[in-house]
């Protein structure tokens, strides 16, 4: 099974790497956010603030990328007519989608992280990472939570016949509520409260906290919320399969 998941992940990463949209989602978007949030205050930005911006941009750009990458795998499989072969073989559909989604997520996170790092090096921005091990664990958590979010969104989108419109609609509200680009501290309390159910907000708290003292409770909250996302995504996937059996085709699910 592990060998199969590895091959699914590797093949999907290679597929994602050929898509021209990666230039926009993995390079242009993070560099734009980094420019807006750092260049106007380059002279007086502290390393701790720089770390918070770095991680916030990483998560915000990853969210934008995943909508068209990991979370869009099911949508594209249906459009291209390859959904049925993916779901009717071995291993099962959940394992197939997990492997494919992991490939897209790993590629997106790696590309955005590289873009952010190049920006920091070019402009001489100093980051403060007091707990490198916790920071590395946080990046791994971003990948795991990204897979869970992509499974949920992808499964929900495929249940709708308006997947493209919903994909577009998901983008900006999550960026606002996720506490990545705009910290929750500057948002109205009721808006910040809504954002507590978004795993990005908790991931950002944890990654930003690695500059000094890691907030392990935030990491736990992010993982717990993501586990709920994954559970709902798997349920939606099974619902899709039941509907497909009833209608006699996966392509019309």
MOQUIPE-V700661 format. One record per residue. SS is DSSP state (H for helix, E for strand, L for the rest). PSI is psi in radians with two decimals (none if undefined). OMEGA is omega in whole degrees, 0 to 359 (none if undefined). Layout:
BEGIN
SS;PSI;OMEGA + SS;PSI;OMEGA
END
This chain:
BEGIN
L;-0.73;181 + H;-0.67;178 + H;-0.71;179 + H;-0.79;179 + H;-0.69;179 + H;-0.78;181 + H;-0.68;177 + H;-0.77;180 + H;-0.82;181 + H;-0.81;181 + H;-0.71;180 + H;-0.66;177 + H;-0.69;178 + H;-0.66;178 + H;-0.81;180 + H;-0.64;183 + H;-0.35;181 + L;-0.09;185 + L;2.15;181 + L;-0.43;182 + H;-0.31;178 + H;-0.52;179 + H;-0.68;180 + H;-0.85;187 + H;-0.55;185 + H;-0.25;182 + H;-1.01;185 + H;-0.83;183 + H;-0.91;179 + H;-0.65;179 + H;-0.62;177 + H;-0.84;179 + H;-0.76;180 + H;-0.70;179 + H;-0.79;182 + H;-0.61;188 + H;-0.23;183 + H;-0.73;187 + H;-0.69;179 + H;-0.36;180 + H;0.68;185 + L;-0.60;185 + L;-0.48;185 + L;0.22;180 + L;2.23;179 + L;2.76;178 + H;-0.62;178 + H;-0.76;177 + H;-0.68;179 + H;-0.68;178 + H;-0.72;179 + H;-0.72;178 + H;-0.77;181 + H;-0.86;182 + H;-0.63;178 + H;-0.73;178 + H;-0.70;177 + H;-0.82;182 + H;-0.70;180 + H;-0.79;179 + H;-0.63;178 + H;-0.70;178 + H;-0.80;179 + H;-0.70;181 + H;-0.70;186 + H;-0.48;178 + H;-0.59;182 + H;0.00;182 + L;-1.64;184 + H;-0.83;182 + H;-0.28;182 + H;0.07;183 + H;-0.85;179 + H;-0.73;181 + H;-0.78;181 + H;-0.62;178 + H;-0.68;179 + H;-0.74;180 + H;-0.69;185 + H;-0.03;178 + L;0.33;181 + L;0.16;183 + H;-0.77;182 + H;-0.84;177 + H;-0.58;181 + H;-0.56;188 + H;-0.21;187 + L;0.09;179 + L;-2.80;175 + L;2.41;3 + L;-3.01;184 + L;2.95;183 + H;-0.62;180 + H;-0.78;178 + H;-0.70;179 + H;-0.83;182 + H;-0.58;177 + H;-0.80;179 + H;-0.80;180 + H;-0.78;181 + H;-0.70;179 + H;-0.70;178 + H;-0.79;179 + H;-0.72;182 + H;-0.80;180 + H;-0.76;180 + H;-0.79;182 + H;-0.83;181 + H;-0.75;181 + H;-0.76;182 + H;-0.75;180 + H;-0.72;178 + H;-0.73;178 + H;-0.75;179 + H;-0.79;178 + H;-0.74;182 + H;-0.75;178 + H;-0.75;179 + H;-0.80;181 + H;-0.72;180 + H;-0.73;182 + H;-0.73;184 + H;0.10;175 + L;0.61;179 + L;2.23;182 + L;2.22;177 + L;2.72;176 + L;1.89;178 + L;1.65;183 + L;-0.35;181 + L;1.40;183 + H;-0.65;179 + H;-0.74;178 + H;-0.64;179 + H;-0.78;178 + H;-0.69;177 + H;-0.63;178 + H;-0.68;177 + H;-0.71;176 + H;-0.66;178 + H;-0.61;176 + H;-0.73;179 + H;-0.82;181 + H;-0.79;180 + H;-0.56;177 + H;-0.66;177 + H;-0.78;180 + H;-0.79;180 + H;-0.72;181 + H;-0.67;177 + H;-0.77;180 + H;-0.93;184 + H;-0.73;180 + H;-0.75;180 + H;-0.66;178 + H;-0.72;181 + H;-0.67;184 + H;-0.33;176 + L;-0.26;182 + L;2.62;174 + L;0.14;180 + L;0.81;186 + H;-0.74;183 + H;-0.78;181 + H;-0.70;180 + H;-0.63;177 + H;-0.78;178 + H;-0.70;183 + H;-0.48;182 + H;-0.46;193 + H;-1.20;188 + H;-0.77;180 + H;-0.69;180 + H;-0.64;176 + H;-0.64;179 + H;-0.77;186 + H;-0.28;187 + L;-0.15;178 + L;0.40;182 + L;-1.08;178 + L;-0.74;178 + L;1.94;181 + L;2.58;179 + H;-0.46;183 + H;-0.44;182 + H;0.04;179 + L;2.71;173 + L;2.58;186 + H;-0.64;182 + H;-0.54;177 + H;-0.77;179 + H;-0.62;180 + H;-0.69;177 + H;-0.65;182 + H;-0.19;181 + H;-0.29;180 + H;0.08;180 + L;2.16;184 + H;-0.46;178 + H;-0.67;182 + H;-0.74;181 + H;-0.63;175 + H;-0.70;179 + H;-0.72;178 + H;-0.76;182 + H;-0.85;182 + H;-0.72;178 + H;-0.58;182 + H;-0.30;180 + L;-0.14;174 + L;-0.45;182 + L;-1.41;182 + L;1.99;184 + L;2.35;178 + L;1.54;185 + H;-0.49;178 + H;-0.64;178 + H;-0.72;178 + H;-0.73;178 + H;-0.72;179 + H;-0.73;179 + H;-0.74;181 + H;-0.67;180 + H;-0.78;179 + H;-0.71;180 + H;-0.61;176 + H;-0.68;176 + H;-0.73;176 + H;-0.83;182 + H;-0.72;181 + H;-0.77;179 + H;-0.67;179 + H;-0.75;178 + H;-0.70;178 + H;-0.77;178 + H;-0.62;179 + H;-0.74;177 + H;-0.62;176 + H;-0.69;176 + H;-0.74;181 + H;-0.68;178 + H;-0.71;178 + H;-0.67;180 + H;-0.72;179 + H;-0.64;181 + H;-0.70;182 + H;-0.25;177 + L;0.18;179 + L;2.46;175 + L;-0.48;186 + L;-0.33;178 + L;0.18;183 + L;none;none
END
